[in-house]
Amino acid sequence: MAFSRVVVSPQPARADALTVDMVGIGMNFATGSARPNIAQPNIEDTLLFASIEGMEKPDLRVLAILITWFGVHSAWVNADRLTRLVSLTKSRRIRALWSALARWQQKDRRFARLGRLYRGPRLDLMETGTEFQIKRHGEDQRLKGSAIRVAANVLRDRPADVLSPADLARRHHAYRWRVIIGPGYRADMWAALEDDRSLSAAALAKKTYGSFATAWRVHRDFGLLTRPAGASGTARSA
């Protein structure tokens, strides 16, 4: 049977599950769950689901922390995967938000395709009062001139709302590997194999949304480096 590449995972069924995942990638929300210290959610899945919560609910606290997080951690986001996810959504508001965030981080050319996913008029974040608030407080400088129009006093921006890159790297295995070898599928695969060495190449590819070819090479290389001293033979690839 041919390998079928997985593109997206199901959205968390409950708001508390999403909160746990957001905490797992370094967003400082209060939660009574014991999971956040050990949760290893997929980063791009969590970003997409947080943007849905923030834009469609709308939950301005989630949106504010999401934007702060992206400003701190965008260098270690898998831009290819995030672009694929956003391209699948039909929501104009979600596409507009990510286009705006890509524009904000336009010096990182990896986000160029993400910025082009929305083509349309500027959308107001708030249903009412945007014009008055902008006249009074000006636009949020992070989103000024982008696809999203929001006043400067609406979304708070506090560094304390998110973990630093160093702290997140200590908590989240895949993020740590992205810092080491770059923000791509290979990093997530190395982290997944660290957590579960029994994964086959096919299972590894599906777990991390990568291609089978990349998973096969990572599986081979991981086997070579973790083989007991004195062992011989070729590392298993599947």
SVG drawing of the C-alpha trace seen along z (x, -y; Angstrom):
<svg xmlns="http://www.w3.org/2000/svg" viewBox="-20 -60 53 67">
<polyline fill="none" stroke="black" stroke-width="0.4" points="0.0,0.0 1.4,-3.4 2.2,-5.9 -0.4,-8.6 0.9,-11.8 -1.2,-13.2 -1.8,-16.9 -3.8,-17.9 -5.0,-16.4 -8.5,-16.7 -9.1,-19.8 -9.1,-19.3 -12.6,-18.4 -12.7,-20.6 -11.5,-24.1 -9.6,-22.7 -7.7,-20.3 -6.6,-23.3 -5.6,-25.2 -3.3,-22.3 -1.8,-22.2 -1.2,-26.0 0.5,-25.8 2.5,-22.9 4.0,-25.2 4.8,-27.9 1.7,-30.1 1.2,-31.0 -2.5,-30.1 -3.6,-29.0 -4.9,-25.4 -5.7,-22.8 -4.5,-20.0 -1.4,-18.1 -0.5,-17.5 1.2,-20.9 4.5,-19.9 4.7,-16.8 2.5,-17.7 4.3,-17.7 1.7,-19.0 2.4,-19.6 3.4,-23.3 1.6,-24.2 -1.6,-22.3 -1.8,-24.3 -1.1,-27.6 -3.9,-27.0 -6.4,-25.9 -5.5,-28.9 -6.0,-31.2 -9.5,-29.7 -10.3,-30.2 -9.0,-33.8 -10.6,-34.9 -13.8,-33.0 -15.0,-33.0 -13.5,-35.6 -11.3,-35.1 -9.1,-38.2 -6.9,-36.9 -6.0,-33.8 -5.4,-36.0 -3.2,-38.4 -1.0,-35.7 -0.9,-33.9 0.5,-37.1 3.0,-37.6 4.1,-34.0 4.6,-34.4 6.7,-37.5 9.0,-35.6 9.1,-32.2 8.4,-32.6 12.0,-31.7 11.4,-28.1 8.0,-27.6 7.8,-25.2 6.6,-27.7 5.8,-25.1 3.5,-23.1 1.8,-26.2 1.2,-27.5 -0.3,-24.1 -2.7,-24.2 -3.9,-27.7 -4.4,-27.1 -6.9,-24.3 -9.1,-26.6 -12.0,-28.4 -12.3,-31.1 -11.4,-34.5 -10.7,-35.8 -8.1,-33.0 -6.4,-33.5 -6.4,-37.3 -4.8,-36.9 -2.0,-34.7 -1.4,-36.9 -1.1,-39.8 1.3,-37.9 3.4,-36.8 3.6,-40.5 4.7,-41.4 7.6,-38.9 8.3,-39.6 12.0,-39.7 11.7,-35.9 11.1,-34.9 9.8,-31.5 6.5,-33.2 6.1,-34.8 3.6,-32.1 1.6,-32.4 1.3,-36.1 -0.3,-35.6 -3.0,-33.3 -5.4,-36.2 -6.4,-38.5 -9.2,-40.8 -10.2,-44.0 -8.9,-44.7 -11.0,-43.1 -11.8,-44.7 -11.0,-42.5 -13.9,-43.9 -17.4,-44.0 -18.0,-47.6 -15.9,-50.5 -12.8,-49.9 -12.8,-53.3 -13.3,-55.2 -10.7,-53.2 -8.1,-53.7 -8.7,-57.4 -8.2,-57.5 -5.3,-55.1 -3.9,-54.4 -3.4,-51.0 -1.6,-48.1 1.9,-48.6 2.4,-44.8 -0.6,-44.6 -0.6,-48.2 -1.3,-48.2 -2.0,-44.4 -5.1,-42.4 -6.3,-42.9 -7.3,-46.2 -7.2,-46.5 -6.6,-49.4 -3.5,-49.6 -5.3,-49.2 -7.2,-45.9 -4.5,-43.2 -2.0,-43.4 1.6,-42.4 3.4,-41.1 6.6,-39.1 5.7,-37.3 2.7,-35.8 5.0,-33.3 8.0,-31.2 11.4,-32.4 13.0,-30.3 15.5,-28.8 12.7,-27.8 10.5,-26.3 13.5,-24.3 13.8,-22.7 10.1,-21.8 9.3,-20.8 11.4,-18.2 10.6,-19.1 11.2,-22.8 14.6,-21.9 15.5,-19.9 14.3,-22.8 16.7,-25.1 19.5,-22.5 18.9,-21.5 16.3,-24.0 12.5,-24.3 11.5,-21.5 10.1,-18.0 13.4,-16.3 13.5,-18.1 10.1,-16.8 11.1,-13.3 14.2,-13.2 12.1,-14.3 9.5,-11.7 12.1,-8.9 13.6,-10.1 10.2,-9.7 9.4,-6.3 12.2,-4.4 9.8,-1.7 8.2,-3.9 8.6,-2.6 9.5,-5.0 5.9,-5.0 4.5,-5.6 7.1,-8.3 6.1,-10.1 2.4,-10.1 3.1,-11.2 5.1,-14.2 3.2,-15.0 6.4,-14.6 7.2,-12.6 8.1,-8.9 11.4,-9.6 12.5,-12.1 11.2,-9.8 13.2,-6.8 16.4,-8.8 15.9,-10.1 15.0,-6.6 18.2,-5.3 20.4,-8.0 18.8,-7.8 19.5,-4.1 23.1,-4.6 23.7,-7.0 21.8,-5.0 23.2,-1.6 25.0,0.1 28.8,0.0 30.1,2.9 26.9,3.7 27.1,4.4 24.7,4.4 22.5,1.9 20.1,-0.2 16.5,0.8 14.6,-1.7 11.0,-0.6"/>
</svg>
